[in-house]
Amino acid sequence: MTDSHETGNGTKLWYHCCVVNTYGHDWTYDRVAGTNASGWMSHDNLTDRAGA
């Protein structure tokens, strides 16, 4: 899975993969577009603009 999303401040994130841990929490590996900054983000820290 590779998809992108623009944050509220206009920063574009690239989503590379997602997993569910043993506690049932969803995590996504993201990279900030145009940088090498990347890492795992909990879905608890993300909102879907369409559903916000």
All heavy atoms as TSV, in Angstrom:
chain	resi	resn	atom	element	x	y	z
A	1	MET	N	N	0.840	-1.176	0.000
A	1	MET	CA	C	0.000	0.000	0.000
A	1	MET	C	C	0.885	1.238	0.000
A	1	MET	O	O	1.736	1.381	0.843
A	1	MET	CB	C	-0.866	-0.020	1.257
A	1	MET	CG	C	-1.610	1.263	1.503
A	1	MET	SD	S	-2.620	1.185	2.986
A	1	MET	CE	C	-1.709	2.297	4.017
A	2	THR	N	N	0.728	2.086	-0.955
A	2	THR	CA	C	1.356	3.410	-0.937
A	2	THR	C	C	0.289	4.407	-1.331
A	2	THR	O	O	-0.280	4.324	-2.405
A	2	THR	CB	C	2.544	3.493	-1.905
A	2	THR	OG1	O	3.519	2.514	-1.525
A	2	THR	CG2	C	3.186	4.846	-1.864
A	3	ASP	N	N	0.013	5.316	-0.439
A	3	ASP	CA	C	-1.029	6.308	-0.650
A	3	ASP	C	C	-0.543	7.589	-0.007
A	3	ASP	O	O	0.404	7.590	0.755
A	3	ASP	CB	C	-2.336	5.830	-0.002
A	3	ASP	CG	C	-3.560	6.583	-0.508
A	3	ASP	OD1	O	-3.431	7.397	-1.437
A	3	ASP	OD2	O	-4.636	6.340	0.034
A	4	SER	N	N	-1.197	8.689	-0.297
A	4	SER	CA	C	-0.788	9.946	0.310
A	4	SER	C	C	-1.984	10.646	0.933
A	4	SER	O	O	-3.134	10.364	0.614
A	4	SER	CB	C	-0.128	10.857	-0.720
A	4	SER	OG	O	-1.067	11.263	-1.689
A	5	HIS	N	N	-1.668	11.548	1.843
A	5	HIS	CA	C	-2.678	12.332	2.533
A	5	HIS	C	C	-2.068	13.675	2.881
A	5	HIS	O	O	-0.900	13.745	3.261
A	5	HIS	CB	C	-3.114	11.619	3.820
A	5	HIS	CG	C	-4.092	12.388	4.637
A	5	HIS	ND1	N	-5.423	12.426	4.337
A	5	HIS	CD2	C	-3.921	13.147	5.733
A	5	HIS	CE1	C	-6.046	13.182	5.230
A	5	HIS	NE2	N	-5.148	13.627	6.090
A	6	GLU	N	N	-2.834	14.735	2.733
A	6	GLU	CA	C	-2.356	16.057	3.112
A	6	GLU	C	C	-2.877	16.386	4.501
A	6	GLU	O	O	-4.062	16.229	4.781
A	6	GLU	CB	C	-2.829	17.106	2.109
A	6	GLU	CG	C	-2.154	18.441	2.304
A	6	GLU	CD	C	-2.454	19.390	1.168
A	6	GLU	OE1	O	-2.111	19.079	0.017
A	6	GLU	OE2	O	-3.054	20.443	1.451
A	7	THR	N	N	-1.980	16.815	5.387
A	7	THR	CA	C	-2.370	17.149	6.750
A	7	THR	C	C	-3.052	18.512	6.774
A	7	THR	O	O	-3.072	19.225	5.775
A	7	THR	CB	C	-1.149	17.175	7.684
A	7	THR	OG1	O	-0.293	18.241	7.281
A	7	THR	CG2	C	-0.408	15.854	7.661
A	8	GLY	N	N	-3.570	18.875	7.923
A	8	GLY	CA	C	-4.266	20.154	8.079
A	8	GLY	C	C	-3.400	21.361	7.771
A	8	GLY	O	O	-3.901	22.391	7.354
A	9	ASN	N	N	-2.073	21.229	7.954
A	9	ASN	CA	C	-1.187	22.368	7.672
A	9	ASN	C	C	-0.577	22.295	6.277
A	9	ASN	O	O	0.320	23.055	5.955
A	9	ASN	CB	C	-0.097	22.473	8.734
A	9	ASN	CG	C	0.898	21.345	8.689
A	9	ASN	OD1	O	0.790	20.442	7.865
A	9	ASN	ND2	N	1.872	21.383	9.575
A	10	GLY	N	N	-1.054	21.352	5.448
A	10	GLY	CA	C	-0.586	21.255	4.071
A	10	GLY	C	C	0.573	20.311	3.855
A	10	GLY	O	O	1.046	20.155	2.735
A	11	THR	N	N	1.071	19.668	4.904
A	11	THR	CA	C	2.159	18.701	4.771
A	11	THR	C	C	1.623	17.411	4.175
A	11	THR	O	O	0.606	16.898	4.618
A	11	THR	CB	C	2.794	18.400	6.143
A	11	THR	OG1	O	3.276	19.613	6.707
A	11	THR	CG2	C	3.920	17.393	6.017
A	12	LYS	N	N	2.296	16.900	3.158
A	12	LYS	CA	C	1.865	15.655	2.519
A	12	LYS	C	C	2.586	14.482	3.154
A	12	LYS	O	O	3.808	14.490	3.308
A	12	LYS	CB	C	2.172	15.706	1.023
A	12	LYS	CG	C	1.600	14.548	0.238
A	12	LYS	CD	C	1.856	14.755	-1.255
A	12	LYS	CE	C	1.090	13.771	-2.092
A	12	LYS	NZ	N	1.280	14.033	-3.514
A	13	LEU	N	N	1.805	13.457	3.566
A	13	LEU	CA	C	2.360	12.230	4.117
A	13	LEU	C	C	2.157	11.099	3.125
A	13	LEU	O	O	1.089	10.981	2.528
A	13	LEU	CB	C	1.644	11.843	5.417
A	13	LEU	CG	C	1.822	12.744	6.621
A	13	LEU	CD1	C	0.949	12.233	7.767
A	13	LEU	CD2	C	3.272	12.804	7.035
A	14	TRP	N	N	3.175	10.269	2.974
A	14	TRP	CA	C	3.056	9.051	2.179
A	14	TRP	C	C	2.897	7.883	3.130
A	14	TRP	O	O	3.717	7.683	4.016
A	14	TRP	CB	C	4.296	8.855	1.305
A	14	TRP	CG	C	4.325	9.786	0.148
A	14	TRP	CD1	C	5.041	10.940	0.042
A	14	TRP	CD2	C	3.588	9.651	-1.062
A	14	TRP	NE1	N	4.798	11.540	-1.166
A	14	TRP	CE2	C	3.895	10.765	-1.873
A	14	TRP	CE3	C	2.693	8.710	-1.544
A	14	TRP	CZ2	C	3.357	10.956	-3.126
A	14	TRP	CZ3	C	2.152	8.904	-2.807
A	14	TRP	CH2	C	2.493	10.016	-3.582
A	15	TYR	N	N	1.823	7.113	2.965
A	15	TYR	CA	C	1.572	5.916	3.765
A	15	TYR	C	C	2.155	4.725	3.019
A	15	TYR	O	O	1.845	4.510	1.862
A	15	TYR	CB	C	0.078	5.675	3.939
A	15	TYR	CG	C	-0.702	6.773	4.610
A	15	TYR	CD1	C	-2.071	6.865	4.453
A	15	TYR	CD2	C	-0.078	7.717	5.415
A	15	TYR	CE1	C	-2.801	7.859	5.066
A	15	TYR	CE2	C	-0.810	8.713	6.027
A	15	TYR	CZ	C	-2.166	8.775	5.862
A	15	TYR	OH	O	-2.889	9.753	6.475
A	16	HIS	N	N	2.982	3.937	3.699
A	16	HIS	CA	C	3.629	2.808	3.037
A	16	HIS	C	C	3.043	1.465	3.426
A	16	HIS	O	O	2.952	0.577	2.599
A	16	HIS	CB	C	5.133	2.838	3.302
A	16	HIS	CG	C	5.793	4.029	2.661
A	16	HIS	ND1	N	6.073	4.086	1.325
A	16	HIS	CD2	C	6.183	5.218	3.169
A	16	HIS	CE1	C	6.618	5.253	1.032
A	16	HIS	NE2	N	6.692	5.959	2.137
A	17	CYS	N	N	2.672	1.289	4.686
A	17	CYS	CA	C	2.050	0.039	5.121
A	17	CYS	C	C	1.384	0.256	6.464
A	17	CYS	O	O	1.638	1.249	7.137
A	17	CYS	CB	C	3.067	-1.101	5.198
A	17	CYS	SG	S	4.333	-0.864	6.459
A	18	CYS	N	N	0.535	-0.671	6.828
A	18	CYS	CA	C	-0.087	-0.574	8.144
A	18	CYS	C	C	-0.194	-1.964	8.758
A	18	CYS	O	O	-0.225	-2.967	8.041
A	18	CYS	CB	C	-1.437	0.112	8.081
A	18	CYS	SG	S	-2.658	-0.709	7.066
A	19	VAL	N	N	-0.204	-1.993	10.091
A	19	VAL	CA	C	-0.295	-3.241	10.842
A	19	VAL	C	C	-1.229	-3.032	12.032
A	19	VAL	O	O	-1.491	-1.909	12.437
A	19	VAL	CB	C	1.083	-3.716	11.356
A	19	VAL	CG1	C	2.025	-4.026	10.214
A	19	VAL	CG2	C	1.694	-2.716	12.307
A	20	VAL	N	N	-1.704	-4.138	12.567
A	20	VAL	CA	C	-2.465	-4.125	13.813
A	20	VAL	C	C	-1.629	-4.880	14.830
A	20	VAL	O	O	-1.227	-6.024	14.593
A	20	VAL	CB	C	-3.846	-4.799	13.632
A	20	VAL	CG1	C	-4.603	-4.820	14.948
A	20	VAL	CG2	C	-4.649	-4.101	12.549
A	21	ASN	N	N	-1.351	-4.241	15.986
A	21	ASN	CA	C	-0.519	-4.912	16.985
A	21	ASN	C	C	-1.357	-5.860	17.841
A	21	ASN	O	O	-2.572	-5.988	17.651
A	21	ASN	CB	C	0.264	-3.896	17.830
A	21	ASN	CG	C	-0.606	-3.045	18.732
A	21	ASN	OD1	O	-1.780	-3.314	18.968
A	21	ASN	ND2	N	-0.014	-1.978	19.250
A	22	THR	N	N	-0.712	-6.525	18.777
A	22	THR	CA	C	-1.397	-7.533	19.600
A	22	THR	C	C	-2.462	-6.925	20.510
A	22	THR	O	O	-3.300	-7.655	21.029
A	22	THR	CB	C	-0.388	-8.327	20.457
A	22	THR	OG1	O	0.351	-7.410	21.265
A	22	THR	CG2	C	0.555	-9.132	19.579
A	23	TYR	N	N	-2.441	-5.607	20.691
A	23	TYR	CA	C	-3.451	-4.927	21.501
A	23	TYR	C	C	-4.626	-4.449	20.654
A	23	TYR	O	O	-5.551	-3.817	21.151
A	23	TYR	CB	C	-2.830	-3.742	22.238
A	23	TYR	CG	C	-1.738	-4.156	23.182
A	23	TYR	CD1	C	-0.401	-4.002	22.832
A	23	TYR	CD2	C	-2.032	-4.726	24.419
A	23	TYR	CE1	C	0.606	-4.396	23.694
A	23	TYR	CE2	C	-1.029	-5.128	25.282
A	23	TYR	CZ	C	0.281	-4.959	24.917
A	23	TYR	OH	O	1.281	-5.357	25.773
A	24	GLY	N	N	-4.561	-4.718	19.330
A	24	GLY	CA	C	-5.635	-4.318	18.432
A	24	GLY	C	C	-5.544	-2.891	17.933
A	24	GLY	O	O	-6.489	-2.364	17.365
A	25	HIS	N	N	-4.379	-2.252	18.127
A	25	HIS	CA	C	-4.186	-0.873	17.671
A	25	HIS	C	C	-3.572	-0.855	16.275
A	25	HIS	O	O	-2.639	-1.599	15.983
A	25	HIS	CB	C	-3.283	-0.105	18.640
A	25	HIS	CG	C	-3.855	0.012	20.009
A	25	HIS	ND1	N	-4.843	0.903	20.328
A	25	HIS	CD2	C	-3.591	-0.678	21.136
A	25	HIS	CE1	C	-5.165	0.772	21.596
A	25	HIS	NE2	N	-4.419	-0.198	22.115
A	26	ASP	N	N	-4.096	0.016	15.415
A	26	ASP	CA	C	-3.599	0.170	14.040
A	26	ASP	C	C	-2.434	1.143	14.016
A	26	ASP	O	O	-2.497	2.215	14.632
A	26	ASP	CB	C	-4.705	0.712	13.128
A	26	ASP	CG	C	-5.867	-0.249	12.994
A	26	ASP	OD1	O	-5.613	-1.436	12.738
A	26	ASP	OD2	O	-7.016	0.200	13.134
A	27	TRP	N	N	-1.390	0.777	13.274
A	27	TRP	CA	C	-0.211	1.618	13.083
A	27	TRP	C	C	0.093	1.708	11.592
A	27	TRP	O	O	-0.062	0.742	10.854
A	27	TRP	CB	C	0.997	1.022	13.794
A	27	TRP	CG	C	0.887	1.115	15.287
A	27	TRP	CD1	C	0.172	0.283	16.105
A	27	TRP	CD2	C	1.483	2.095	16.122
A	27	TRP	NE1	N	0.295	0.686	17.405
A	27	TRP	CE2	C	1.104	1.803	17.447
A	27	TRP	CE3	C	2.302	3.192	15.891
A	27	TRP	CZ2	C	1.512	2.565	18.525
A	27	TRP	CZ3	C	2.717	3.946	16.969
A	27	TRP	CH2	C	2.320	3.637	18.266
A	28	THR	N	N	0.546	2.884	11.148
A	28	THR	CA	C	0.897	3.118	9.750
A	28	THR	C	C	2.329	3.633	9.677
A	28	THR	O	O	2.720	4.475	10.487
A	28	THR	CB	C	-0.039	4.171	9.109
A	28	THR	OG1	O	-1.380	3.749	9.261
A	28	THR	CG2	C	0.272	4.364	7.642
A	29	TYR	N	N	3.107	3.109	8.718
A	29	TYR	CA	C	4.458	3.619	8.485
A	29	TYR	C	C	4.340	4.728	7.457
A	29	TYR	O	O	3.859	4.523	6.340
A	29	TYR	CB	C	5.399	2.520	7.987
A	29	TYR	CG	C	6.832	2.950	8.049
A	29	TYR	CD1	C	7.522	2.901	9.251
A	29	TYR	CD2	C	7.489	3.433	6.930
A	29	TYR	CE1	C	8.842	3.320	9.339
A	29	TYR	CE2	C	8.805	3.850	7.003
A	29	TYR	CZ	C	9.472	3.791	8.207
A	29	TYR	OH	O	10.778	4.209	8.284
A	30	ASP	N	N	4.727	5.934	7.844
A	30	ASP	CA	C	4.549	7.131	7.017
A	30	ASP	C	C	5.879	7.814	6.757
A	30	ASP	O	O	6.823	7.662	7.525
A	30	ASP	CB	C	3.648	8.137	7.737
A	30	ASP	CG	C	2.328	7.544	8.149
A	30	ASP	OD1	O	1.533	7.250	7.252
A	30	ASP	OD2	O	2.093	7.384	9.365
A	31	ARG	N	N	5.905	8.577	5.661
A	31	ARG	CA	C	7.061	9.431	5.350
A	31	ARG	C	C	6.539	10.795	4.963
A	31	ARG	O	O	5.541	10.921	4.247
A	31	ARG	CB	C	7.884	8.849	4.198
A	31	ARG	CG	C	9.121	9.694	3.851
A	31	ARG	CD	C	9.916	9.086	2.708
A	31	ARG	NE	N	9.140	8.896	1.496
A	31	ARG	CZ	C	8.855	9.854	0.612
A	31	ARG	NH1	N	9.269	11.082	0.808
A	31	ARG	NH2	N	8.159	9.564	-0.468
A	32	VAL	N	N	7.202	11.845	5.456
A	32	VAL	CA	C	6.842	13.211	5.085
A	32	VAL	C	C	7.375	13.457	3.678
A	32	VAL	O	O	8.568	13.264	3.417
A	32	VAL	CB	C	7.427	14.240	6.078
A	32	VAL	CG1	C	7.066	15.652	5.659
A	32	VAL	CG2	C	6.938	13.955	7.500
A	33	ALA	N	N	6.493	13.832	2.763
A	33	ALA	CA	C	6.871	14.038	1.361
A	33	ALA	C	C	8.025	15.030	1.242
A	33	ALA	O	O	8.068	16.038	1.942
A	33	ALA	CB	C	5.676	14.532	0.564
A	34	GLY	N	N	8.975	14.688	0.379
A	34	GLY	CA	C	10.110	15.565	0.109
A	34	GLY	C	C	11.203	15.496	1.156
A	34	GLY	O	O	12.142	16.286	1.117
A	35	THR	N	N	11.084	14.563	2.111
A	35	THR	CA	C	12.096	14.424	3.163
A	35	THR	C	C	12.421	12.944	3.366
A	35	THR	O	O	11.799	12.079	2.769
A	35	THR	CB	C	11.598	14.982	4.511
A	35	THR	OG1	O	10.650	14.067	5.083
A	35	THR	CG2	C	10.970	16.356	4.367
A	36	ASN	N	N	13.378	12.700	4.231
A	36	ASN	CA	C	13.670	11.339	4.662
A	36	ASN	C	C	13.054	11.048	6.027
A	36	ASN	O	O	13.310	10.007	6.613
A	36	ASN	CB	C	15.186	11.111	4.733
A	36	ASN	CG	C	15.803	11.056	3.354
A	36	ASN	OD1	O	15.190	10.552	2.415
A	36	ASN	ND2	N	17.006	11.590	3.214
A	37	ALA	N	N	12.262	11.983	6.551
A	37	ALA	CA	C	11.622	11.803	7.859
A	37	ALA	C	C	10.504	10.775	7.731
A	37	ALA	O	O	9.561	10.955	6.959
A	37	ALA	CB	C	11.067	13.127	8.362
A	38	SER	N	N	10.635	9.679	8.473
A	38	SER	CA	C	9.636	8.623	8.395
A	38	SER	C	C	9.550	7.900	9.727
A	38	SER	O	O	10.430	8.017	10.575
A	38	SER	CB	C	9.988	7.637	7.280
A	38	SER	OG	O	11.236	7.023	7.547
A	39	GLY	N	N	8.476	7.159	9.901
A	39	GLY	CA	C	8.321	6.374	11.114
A	39	GLY	C	C	6.897	5.884	11.273
A	39	GLY	O	O	6.024	6.146	10.436
A	40	TRP	N	N	6.668	5.147	12.360
A	40	TRP	CA	C	5.364	4.575	12.644
A	40	TRP	C	C	4.485	5.586	13.353
A	40	TRP	O	O	4.941	6.294	14.249
A	40	TRP	CB	C	5.527	3.339	13.524
A	40	TRP	CG	C	6.133	2.192	12.785
A	40	TRP	CD1	C	7.435	1.813	12.796
A	40	TRP	CD2	C	5.456	1.306	11.904
A	40	TRP	NE1	N	7.620	0.737	11.971
A	40	TRP	CE2	C	6.405	0.388	11.413
A	40	TRP	CE3	C	4.138	1.175	11.467
A	40	TRP	CZ2	C	6.086	-0.621	10.522
A	40	TRP	CZ3	C	3.820	0.165	10.589
A	40	TRP	CH2	C	4.785	-0.719	10.129
A	41	MET	N	N	3.219	5.660	12.937
A	41	MET	CA	C	2.230	6.533	13.573
A	41	MET	C	C	1.021	5.707	13.963
A	41	MET	O	O	0.524	4.905	13.179
A	41	MET	CB	C	1.744	7.621	12.617
A	41	MET	CG	C	2.718	8.669	12.271
A	41	MET	SD	S	1.888	9.841	11.191
A	41	MET	CE	C	2.551	11.335	11.813
A	42	SER	N	N	0.551	5.928	15.178
A	42	SER	CA	C	-0.676	5.282	15.612
A	42	SER	C	C	-1.860	5.920	14.895
A	42	SER	O	O	-1.900	7.142	14.704
A	42	SER	CB	C	-0.848	5.459	17.120
A	42	SER	OG	O	-2.149	5.061	17.511
A	43	HIS	N	N	-2.819	5.113	14.496
A	43	HIS	CA	C	-4.022	5.658	13.870
A	43	HIS	C	C	-4.778	6.551	14.843
A	43	HIS	O	O	-5.565	7.391	14.426
A	43	HIS	CB	C	-4.927	4.536	13.370
A	43	HIS	CG	C	-4.444	3.934	12.091
A	43	HIS	ND1	N	-5.285	3.305	11.212
A	43	HIS	CD2	C	-3.217	3.863	11.526
A	43	HIS	CE1	C	-4.593	2.868	10.166
A	43	HIS	NE2	N	-3.337	3.193	10.349
A	44	ASP	N	N	-4.538	6.388	16.144
A	44	ASP	CA	C	-5.155	7.269	17.138
A	44	ASP	C	C	-4.712	8.720	16.944
A	44	ASP	O	O	-5.384	9.643	17.390
A	44	ASP	CB	C	-4.798	6.823	18.554
A	44	ASP	CG	C	-5.407	5.480	18.911
A	44	ASP	OD1	O	-6.393	5.070	18.257
A	44	ASP	OD2	O	-4.892	4.829	19.832
A	45	ASN	N	N	-3.556	8.919	16.289
A	45	ASN	CA	C	-3.034	10.263	16.060
A	45	ASN	C	C	-3.379	10.802	14.670
A	45	ASN	O	O	-2.951	11.896	14.316
A	45	ASN	CB	C	-1.511	10.278	16.237
A	45	ASN	CG	C	-1.109	9.949	17.638
A	45	ASN	OD1	O	-1.748	10.364	18.591
A	45	ASN	ND2	N	-0.055	9.171	17.788
A	46	LEU	N	N	-4.134	10.046	13.901
A	46	LEU	CA	C	-4.509	10.458	12.555
A	46	LEU	C	C	-6.017	10.607	12.470
A	46	LEU	O	O	-6.756	9.882	13.117
A	46	LEU	CB	C	-4.059	9.405	11.527
A	46	LEU	CG	C	-2.581	9.080	11.488
A	46	LEU	CD1	C	-2.321	7.892	10.570
A	46	LEU	CD2	C	-1.791	10.289	11.017
A	47	THR	N	N	-6.473	11.554	11.675
A	47	THR	CA	C	-7.901	11.693	11.403
A	47	THR	C	C	-8.101	11.716	9.899
A	47	THR	O	O	-7.279	12.250	9.163
A	47	THR	CB	C	-8.499	12.982	12.012
A	47	THR	OG1	O	-7.710	14.094	11.613
A	47	THR	CG2	C	-8.571	12.912	13.511
A	48	ASP	N	N	-9.173	11.149	9.468
A	48	ASP	CA	C	-9.544	11.159	8.067
A	48	ASP	C	C	-10.344	12.425	7.813
A	48	ASP	O	O	-11.381	12.637	8.422
A	48	ASP	CB	C	-10.381	9.909	7.749
A	48	ASP	CG	C	-10.804	9.823	6.293
A	48	ASP	OD1	O	-10.371	10.677	5.492
A	48	ASP	OD2	O	-11.546	8.897	5.989
A	49	ARG	N	N	-9.861	13.265	6.916
A	49	ARG	CA	C	-10.555	14.535	6.679
A	49	ARG	C	C	-11.995	14.315	6.267
A	49	ARG	O	O	-12.860	15.098	6.611
A	49	ARG	CB	C	-9.821	15.349	5.616
A	49	ARG	CG	C	-8.512	15.844	6.109
A	49	ARG	CD	C	-7.835	16.820	5.208
A	49	ARG	NE	N	-8.119	16.647	3.797
A	49	ARG	CZ	C	-7.646	17.430	2.867
A	49	ARG	NH1	N	-6.848	18.416	3.180
A	49	ARG	NH2	N	-7.919	17.229	1.607
A	50	ALA	N	N	-12.262	13.260	5.544
A	50	ALA	CA	C	-13.628	13.001	5.109
A	50	ALA	C	C	-14.512	12.629	6.298
A	50	ALA	O	O	-15.701	12.890	6.294
A	50	ALA	CB	C	-13.663	11.874	4.067
A	51	GLY	N	N	-13.919	12.033	7.328
A	51	GLY	CA	C	-14.695	11.600	8.481
A	51	GLY	C	C	-14.516	12.481	9.688
A	51	GLY	O	O	-15.061	12.218	10.753
A	52	ALA	N	N	-13.725	13.548	9.561
A	52	ALA	CA	C	-13.441	14.409	10.717
A	52	ALA	C	C	-14.593	15.314	11.038
A	52	ALA	O	O	-15.450	15.587	10.272
A	52	ALA	CB	C	-12.191	15.241	10.444
